[in-house]
Amino acid sequence: MFNIDIFPQRHGLWKDAQDTDKDLAKAKENIDSNTPAVTPEPQPDPGERSLEVTSELGQSSVIFEYSSAPEEEDHKKKTKKAKKDKAGVVAIFLKPMFDFYKQMTDTKYHMVTDVYALMFLCDVITFIIVVFGYSSFGPAEQTAGEESVTSVISDNKTTRYDFYRSLLGSSKSVTSVISDNKVPVPFLVMLLAQFILMIVDRALYLRKDIFGKFILQIILVAVVHIWMFFILPLITQRSFTDNTPAKLWYFVKCVYFGLSAYQIRSSYPYRILGNFLTKKYNYANLFLFKGFLAIPFLLELRCLMDWMWTDTTLSIGPWLQVEDIYANIFCLECWRTSEKTYPTPRGMKKKAVIKYGIGGLLLFILIFIIWFPLLLFSLASTVFQANPPIECELTIQFGSYEPVFHMTSPERYMKVISEYNFSKLKSTNKQNKAATAFLSAYSAEDVYTIEIDGESSALWDISPPSIQHLYNDFMNKSMDVNMYTSVIIKREPKKGMASNTISADFVFPLKAHDVESEVIRHALAGMINGSFTHSIYLGNVFPRFMHVPATGMISAVRSINYDNYSNVTLQLEQSTSDKEKTWWKLQEKIRPHPFDPIHEHNQPRFQNSLSVVTFNDRVAPDTLSFFTNYGIIGLYVSFILVIGSFVRMQTSGLTHNIMFDELPFVQRILHLCNDIYLVRESGDMALEEELVAKLIFLYRSPQTMIKWTRPPKEKDD
């Protein structure tokens, strides 16, 4: 059985070199003692072949031997000659390239340099160009961009190719495409190709493989020029000179090719020590390095790639420890250098400019974060967008039977009230505090009047048995019958709404032991069997003023306490030509001036339509819909508390880091980290282990750390 360690043991970190050598020698002796001796069997001559024939009884045997060495030697010579001829043909084509490579990388005529940082910057710029200029690298636009993505999606006959073609060729940007949670496959392929090339370039740089870089350069130059000047114009249906993002991408890529050629000509540096941002100790390098650490997964990717393609004896754990120590020490060295450059005299209070500048800015940020949700929703009337209705559907039915009335009001019957009527509505309710508070949250453009035709658009299609059951329910004095009014309002789809349709059901009870309800029930029963032909008056059937929120359900506005419910008459109509065709008709009793009840000619009268007034809540624009979708409580829980926890982590528990963050002199530790990088690049693995063990012991021993971080002017005890 073999014991395989997934994470290699860190030999040398806790022992010195002599103890480690003894352990290795002892392990070798144990392996040799447990391995049985094997006597090698004599191998036959490759030129000799033998054939042994033995009888079944084992009494006699005959051995025939023959030699085939001359034939095999002739075959080997012919094979070698054929391979040589083939190699000669290949060499004719490859020899000039190898000669050029040898002359170009001759160490007599170049000086080692390192331009990897500039090449990486070019890769990042090309990556950004592809992200924000992707429409210039995709399929051509359709009919000058007249056909949008929405029209393509609505067409059920379009193919997948047509969908991507319209998506990439439309005027929509990549940010809008991603905001729709749709990532086109070509876009993903381009980004992955750029990302993989950046990783390959990093691997060649760490391995110092100049020949691999040379081959990659040749392949990239050929592929890029074929793509830019032949394939891309065919895809985009426009020439390269008319494609500005493609020209910008090609220019940056040419700069990258020039830097790569210069790197190949000068060869990779013999030693790669640390990050290029840590070469100087000033504010610029400090903030750039802090930004590098703040980018998600960038530090982890760099450390993992460096560990994979760098020769070392460390496992991934100690490697990350060394990198973290170096990052912390570099930041401390930058702060100590700035303290020396800009010294502050002792015993002087901080200036008011610094206190009110930095402190005031931080105080403003904290206050803004605390009050941001309330501020956002309080400015809904000014920041949010109006959300008017475009369709209203009203349905009335008794119990679970077929609806007696169904009508849909299109957008042309929906009108926003005027400023005059809205001001009259507010002045009429100025003594009502609840109504005043409700109306103050809306403007005139948020209030709509919806007119619904009183003639049902659908015939009363009900079977005779159901009519008989409904008649029996009306006549049953011990059974309640409810009349349900269903209102469905449709709006334009927006991101701030979970659905563009919102509804509500209002109940008008016809109780069994109520005198007024019994009169209505008997009249309805007589209307069904034909004995009653007049209209029936129903009071307070459904609310006239309705609150239509962005999400949820429609509700009645009860704070407006005059004419807040609709009074209607209900009558069953019958066709004169076909008595089997019946439908229901509604009339509403309403004032001619419903928003001005004190008008002199404002007596209620019946009209052949129904009127509904809706107060429509506004919705956030697309830029703020991410925050408003959570609501006030959800925004505080999911957003504010997370930021608060992060700020608390930065301002509490600081005592645990005083020992490592308040080091007065860190150059000795910084030199030790640089020595680790240096011996690692030199290939001295044993010394690397010793130095890493020394660094870890330094952080394990507070007394040693204090001695190491004393300024040079102080004398050791």
Disulfide bonds with the S-S distance in Angstrom:
none
